[in-house]
Amino acid sequence: MSAELIIAPEAQQDVDEAYYWYEDLRSGLGEEFLGCVDACIQAICRTPGLHSIVYDEYRRALVRRFPYAVFFEYSANKVTIYSIFHTSQEPKKWQSRL
């Protein structure tokens, strides 16, 4: 059974900004990015405990094909996604959201 999913508005904004950046780079690339992020989020919801804890009680999953990480919390069969960050960004930036 999949966990309940909650996506913070800031995480949705991360995805939106990356989508437009990739779409401007090449038509259709933004859609490919969204597909990879969606696949990552579905995998998180199916097996949230599979991903290791990286900061306090927060976990990280990596997006395939794109240099992005999904930071989330899993508790009481609920997955809360707080940020979806490019992996080259300063770690303090995503840590400040958690």
PLY file of the C-alpha trace (Angstrom):
ply
format ascii 1.0
element vertex 98
property float x
property float y
property float z
element edge 97
property int vertex1
property int vertex2
end_header
0.00 0.00 0.00
1.32 3.43 -0.93
1.85 6.14 1.62
-0.24 9.30 1.60
1.58 12.09 -0.28
1.91 15.75 0.71
3.98 18.12 -1.41
4.99 21.43 0.18
4.31 24.51 -1.99
8.05 25.28 -2.03
8.79 21.83 -3.47
6.17 22.37 -6.17
7.81 25.70 -6.97
11.19 23.92 -7.29
9.68 21.54 -9.85
7.94 24.32 -11.77
11.14 26.38 -12.05
13.19 23.39 -13.19
10.50 22.40 -15.70
10.56 25.81 -17.36
14.36 25.89 -17.36
14.57 22.48 -19.08
11.73 23.31 -21.46
13.53 26.52 -22.52
16.69 24.50 -23.06
14.94 22.03 -25.39
11.30 21.54 -26.19
10.05 18.38 -24.50
12.94 18.15 -22.03
10.81 19.73 -19.31
8.21 17.00 -19.82
10.93 14.35 -19.53
12.06 15.98 -16.28
8.50 15.90 -14.90
8.19 12.23 -15.83
11.40 11.38 -13.98
10.38 13.39 -10.91
6.96 11.71 -10.93
8.57 8.25 -11.15
10.85 9.13 -8.23
7.93 10.34 -6.10
5.90 7.20 -6.90
8.86 5.04 -5.84
9.14 7.03 -2.61
5.44 6.47 -1.85
5.71 2.72 -2.54
8.84 2.16 -0.40
9.65 5.27 1.65
11.78 3.42 4.17
14.13 2.26 1.41
15.72 5.71 1.21
18.35 6.58 3.76
18.11 9.33 6.33
20.46 12.18 5.40
19.61 14.94 7.86
17.80 14.58 11.20
14.75 12.46 10.29
14.65 13.55 6.63
15.34 11.21 3.73
16.63 11.73 0.20
15.83 10.08 -3.12
17.67 10.83 -6.34
15.86 11.56 -9.60
17.03 9.43 -12.54
18.64 11.18 -15.54
18.52 14.62 -13.90
20.78 15.98 -11.14
17.98 16.50 -8.62
17.27 15.11 -5.17
13.90 14.83 -3.43
14.03 15.52 0.31
11.15 14.11 2.31
9.94 12.94 5.68
8.14 9.65 6.28
5.97 9.23 9.34
2.70 7.43 10.11
2.26 6.19 6.51
2.56 9.79 5.26
5.26 11.13 2.91
5.85 14.87 3.03
8.10 16.28 0.32
9.80 19.50 1.38
12.21 20.22 -1.46
13.34 19.07 -4.87
16.80 20.54 -5.36
19.51 20.50 -7.97
22.34 18.52 -6.40
24.96 21.20 -7.11
23.22 23.74 -4.87
24.56 24.63 -1.47
23.31 22.01 1.06
22.45 24.72 3.58
19.78 25.93 1.18
17.79 22.68 1.26
18.58 22.10 4.94
16.97 25.42 5.78
13.66 24.11 4.38
13.59 21.02 6.52
0 1
1 2
2 3
3 4
4 5
5 6
6 7
7 8
8 9
9 10
10 11
11 12
12 13
13 14
14 15
15 16
16 17
17 18
18 19
19 20
20 21
21 22
22 23
23 24
24 25
25 26
26 27
27 28
28 29
29 30
30 31
31 32
32 33
33 34
34 35
35 36
36 37
37 38
38 39
39 40
40 41
41 42
42 43
43 44
44 45
45 46
46 47
47 48
48 49
49 50
50 51
51 52
52 53
53 54
54 55
55 56
56 57
57 58
58 59
59 60
60 61
61 62
62 63
63 64
64 65
65 66
66 67
67 68
68 69
69 70
70 71
71 72
72 73
73 74
74 75
75 76
76 77
77 78
78 79
79 80
80 81
81 82
82 83
83 84
84 85
85 86
86 87
87 88
88 89
89 90
90 91
91 92
92 93
93 94
94 95
95 96
96 97
